[in-house]
Amino acid sequence: MNKFLLAFGLTIFLNHQSFALEVQCAVTTGGSTAMVSIKPTIDVYDYSMLDTPNGFRFSAQVNLDIDKLKTYVYYKPKSKFVLITQQNFTLSEFSCNKAVSSQIVYGGRLEQELSVACIKLC
């Protein structure tokens, strides 16, 4: 019985080693870069968010239950934010300390640019 529990515990430990402890995203727009740290969660309403001075909103979540990084980019043309792109990435497909996503999004009257580059940290 003890050997079974030890093997079971070791299996769980080794399987969890590939899970992201955190995802970090560099969000660049308007000539400046901000880092957003996204901690894993099982709460579907828990998102990390960054509002930029030029009207973009970057929002992201690492959901452990479904092994996904979800990213959203919004733009605020007038009084409320409008979703302009959404992406999902399966984290187990990426190695630790490697790039998960890289995207460039355009929005606004003058087609302002927002770029996002995310890395899976373990």
C-alpha positions in Angstrom: 0.0 0.0 0.0 2.8 2.5 0.9 4.6 1.7 -2.4 1.4 2.5 -4.3 0.9 5.8 -2.5 4.5 6.8 -3.1 4.3 5.9 -6.8 1.0 7.7 -7.1 2.4 10.8 -5.4 5.5 10.8 -7.5 3.4 10.5 -10.7 1.3 13.5 -9.7 4.4 15.5 -8.8 6.1 14.7 -12.2 2.9 15.5 -14.1 2.6 18.9 -12.4 6.2 19.8 -13.2 5.1 20.7 -16.8 2.3 23.0 -15.6 3.1 26.7 -15.8 3.7 28.4 -12.5 3.2 31.7 -14.3 2.9 33.2 -17.7 4.6 36.6 -18.3 3.5 38.8 -21.2 5.3 41.8 -22.5 2.7 44.3 -23.8 4.1 47.0 -26.1 2.1 50.0 -27.4 2.6 53.7 -27.8 6.4 53.4 -27.4 6.3 51.7 -24.0 6.4 48.2 -22.7 4.6 46.8 -19.6 5.0 43.3 -18.1 1.8 41.4 -17.1 2.2 38.4 -14.8 -0.6 35.8 -15.1 -0.8 33.3 -12.2 -2.6 30.0 -12.8 -6.2 29.8 -11.5 -9.2 27.6 -11.5 -11.6 30.6 -11.1 -13.1 31.3 -14.6 -13.6 35.0 -13.6 -10.0 35.7 -12.5 -8.1 37.6 -15.1 -4.9 39.7 -15.2 -5.5 43.0 -16.9 -3.7 46.0 -18.2 -5.2 49.2 -19.6 -2.9 51.4 -21.8 -3.0 55.2 -22.1 -3.8 54.9 -25.8 -7.1 53.0 -25.4 -6.1 49.3 -25.4 -6.9 46.8 -22.7 -5.0 43.5 -22.5 -6.6 40.7 -20.4 -5.3 37.2 -19.9 -6.0 34.1 -17.8 -4.1 30.8 -17.2 -6.8 28.3 -16.4 -5.4 25.1 -14.8 -8.6 23.1 -15.3 -8.4 23.3 -19.1 -4.6 23.8 -19.4 -5.0 27.0 -21.4 -3.7 30.6 -21.7 -6.5 32.8 -22.9 -5.7 36.3 -24.1 -8.0 39.1 -25.0 -7.3 42.5 -26.5 -9.9 45.3 -26.4 -10.0 48.8 -27.7 -12.0 51.7 -26.3 -13.2 53.9 -29.2 -15.7 55.9 -27.2 -17.2 55.0 -23.8 -16.7 51.2 -23.6 -14.2 48.6 -24.5 -14.8 46.5 -27.6 -13.2 43.1 -28.0 -10.9 43.0 -31.1 -9.1 39.7 -30.7 -9.1 36.6 -28.5 -6.7 33.7 -28.6 -6.3 30.3 -26.7 -3.1 28.4 -26.3 -2.7 24.9 -24.8 0.1 25.3 -22.3 1.2 21.7 -22.2 2.3 22.0 -25.8 5.0 24.5 -24.9 8.2 24.0 -23.0 9.1 25.9 -19.8 10.7 29.3 -20.3 9.8 29.3 -24.0 7.6 31.6 -26.0 3.9 30.7 -26.0 2.5 33.5 -28.1 3.4 36.5 -30.1 0.8 38.7 -31.7 0.3 42.2 -33.1 -3.1 43.8 -33.0 -4.2 47.1 -34.7 -7.0 49.3 -33.5 -8.3 52.8 -33.2 -8.8 55.6 -35.7 -5.1 55.7 -36.6 -4.6 52.0 -36.6 -2.5 52.0 -33.4 -0.4 48.9 -32.8 -0.3 46.7 -29.7 2.1 43.8 -29.6 2.0 41.0 -27.0 4.7 38.3 -26.4 4.1 35.7 -23.7 6.4 33.2 -22.1 5.6 30.1 -20.0 7.5 30.1 -16.7 7.9 26.9 -14.7 
